[in-house]
Every structure is written in C-alpha cells, then in structure tokens.
Amino acid sequence: MNQWPGLIEAYRDFLPVTTETPVCTLFEGNTPLIPSKIIGPALGIDLYFKYEGLNPTGSFKDRGMTMAISMAKGEGARSVICASTGNTSASAAAYAASNGLKCVVVIPKGRIAAGKLAQAIAEQALVLAVDGNFDEALEIVRYLTDKYPIKLVNSINPYRLEGQKTAAFEIVDQLGEAPDILAIPVGNAGNISAYWMGFCEYLEKGRSTKRPSMWGFQAAGSAPIVLGHKVDNPETIASAIRIGNPVRWRQAEDAVSESNGLIEMVTDDEILKSYEDLAGEGIFAEPASAASVAGVSKFVHQRGVKNGAKVVCVLTGHGLKDPDAVGLMANKVQPVKATNEAVEELLDAGGILA
Ligand SMILES: *Cc1c(COP(=O)(O)O)cnc(C)c1O
C-alpha cells in the first residue's frame, strides 16, 4: 500500500512510542493547509486554514486519540472513559470500537451538538448524560479513573498532546517554515499547548528557524483565561469551547507569553460572522473553529500585524458536526410549489436566470 500511514508512523521519531506499541490508527492527520481567497486578502495578510475537520471523525481530537488509544491498549487496558463537549467522545468511541476497547463517554446533558452525539452512539459507546456542565463531567471521570483501571483519554492524558503536536509539524512541512502567527480556539487549552510543543520541538530539531506567535481565542461567555478566573456557568454557541476551568490553563499561558502571543475573547456574534465568512470560502467548519478566524479578523489591525504576515488559523472541527448552528443564522430555506413555472419565477426574480 502506498498511502499516508497515519500520524504515528509519519512522525514516529517525535513520539513516545516503541516498537512494542500497538499502532491504533484511522489514518488521521495529513490535513490540508488551505490558502484563504477572501478573508486573508481583505485583511492584507497571507492567511491559511489548517482544516482539521477533515480528520477521520471530523475533528483534531483524532490526533490525540490515536496516541491515547495506542498507549492504553499497549498498557493492557480494556476500557477507556472521557468527559466531552462532543468531539472527544466521537473520537474516543471510534478508536475504541476499532481496537476492541469498551468506551464510556460522560457528556453535559442536552449540550452536545447533534453530529457528535450521533457518532458516539453509532460507535457503540456507553453514553452518559450528566445533569451538569463539562467541568463537572470531568470531575466524575477523574474520580473513576483514580479508583479503577479504566483509562482516561481526556487531554489530561499526556499522550493526547503528543499526538496533537503533529499538526504543528505538518504546518511547517507544508509551508516550508513556521508561520508568523498561529491562531487557535481555546477550550481546555490542550491544543494550543500541543501546537506550542510541536513548534518548539521542530525548531530544536532544525526543521524550522523560528516559532510563531500563539494567538488563542476563547468565547466571551466562557473566557476564564482571559478574565483570570474560573467561569461557573460557561455559555457560548461554540459548544466545543464551552469550558469554565481549562485543564491546561497554565501551559496555555506559558505558550502565549513565551511566544509573545495573545489570549483574547470573541463574542458569539463575531464567531457567527466568521462562520459565514468561512462558508463563503467554501469551508464549512463548526462554530468553535470560527473563533480562530474571528480573533484574527478582530486583532490583526489592532495589534499592528504587518502586511503580508503569514497567519495560520486552525479550523478544529467540521461544520457537519453541529448542523443546528446554521439554523441560528436565520431561516434561509424558501418554500416553493413543485412546478417548473414556480421555480422559474423565483429564480428569475432573484436575477439568477439572466
Ligand atoms: C476540543 C475542541 C476545541 C478546544 O480544544 P482544547 O484543546 O480543549 O482547547 C476547539 N474546537 C473543537 C472543534 C474541538 O473539538
């Protein structure tokens, strides 16, 4: 076979695996870096989208999960568990199912996007909906994994970050150099920490000559790092970053300060605007992903970024994950009678037949 081998084989030398480690892969990674045709030129920057929605389960979580599940399996685990705002559960369920492990996911009741829940159920995970938020779900998972041999695959699990750092490697490999700025949505702050690890390692190994400024963006209703305190009832349309007490808080702050970057917040309106802007480039990403674009759109000029700067926005998950978000943008489906004339008349009125 001559195809991409999955990220463990592609970056084996950079990962804490041995020849004994069973490689549990769905051939994740190798996602495209898409040059922006509209948003970037309008801002006067050289903008790219790292489209992580094209991973096997539709989010970057697969990068961490191939590592976490491989290590868990190598250590003899028979079951795994996670708390999740959705994508972690979809990914854990898929990697567990395909490797003979049982999977339990603990989610905040009624707060998970439809596509993500469908994935976990289809992959035969045991799905438990708690009457609480993500942070409370995580507390329960921590308690259980302290007490029983079931493996925790949340991003507290260090192997998750090891896998996720490979996205930074790919960006450098694709661009031929590190970008000036890496913009990324921040929830539990595992991913921003992982990218920073990746850029640092690539620089150390001589694969790049610099590191980017790390720009992290939280949603205004759940911005604990920006505000400097926990948020008890985090709220935002961007459910993947609806987190009030990030697990990797300190590490994210270190990444931002060491890279001379920033951590800021964007409102739900700004997120939805960027969600539409991305769709205008033919890219359908979930609302949380659009936070990176919203942040860049808002801060590039405010922070005096020079014209032509190379900026990469990480689009963390696929738009199909959260189809209800489109509904929030207004009802745009037009009813019409099932006749040639009726449809013709409508299109003609819209100037489409000219
Ligand atoms: C998990 C997730 C995030 C947040 O990543 P963290 O590592 O928790 O900061 C952002 N977007 C999407 C789509 C996610 O699934």
The ligand as an SDF file (V2000), in Angstrom:
LIG
                    3D

 15 15  0  0  0  0  0  0  0  0999 V2000
  -11.8530   20.2310   21.6040 C   0  0  0  0  0  0  0  0  0  0  0  0
  -12.1420   21.3080   20.6410 C   0  0  0  0  0  0  0  0  0  0  0  0
  -11.6500   22.6150   20.7940 C   0  0  0  0  0  0  0  0  0  0  0  0
  -10.8890   23.0470   22.0010 C   0  0  0  0  0  0  0  0  0  0  0  0
   -9.6310   22.4490   22.1330 O   0  0  0  0  0  0  0  0  0  0  0  0
   -8.8920   22.4680   23.5360 P   0  0  0  0  0  0  0  0  0  0  0  0
   -7.7310   21.5900   23.3820 O   0  0  0  0  0  0  0  0  0  0  0  0
   -9.8870   21.9590   24.5340 O   0  0  0  0  0  0  0  0  0  0  0  0
   -8.5450   23.8910   23.8240 O   0  0  0  0  0  0  0  0  0  0  0  0
  -11.9120   23.5460   19.8060 C   0  0  0  0  0  0  0  0  0  0  0  0
  -12.6330   23.2190   18.7220 N   0  0  0  0  0  0  0  0  0  0  0  0
  -13.1200   21.9830   18.5300 C   0  0  0  0  0  0  0  0  0  0  0  0
  -13.9120   21.7040   17.3020 C   0  0  0  0  0  0  0  0  0  0  0  0
  -12.8920   20.9870   19.4750 C   0  0  0  0  0  0  0  0  0  0  0  0
  -13.4050   19.7710   19.2760 O   0  0  0  0  0  0  0  0  0  0  0  0
  1  2  1  0
  2  3  1  0
  2 14  2  0
  3  4  1  0
  3 10  2  0
  4  5  1  0
  5  6  1  0
  6  7  2  0
  6  8  1  0
  6  9  1  0
 10 11  1  0
 11 12  2  0
 12 13  1  0
 12 14  1  0
 14 15  1  0
M  END
$$$$
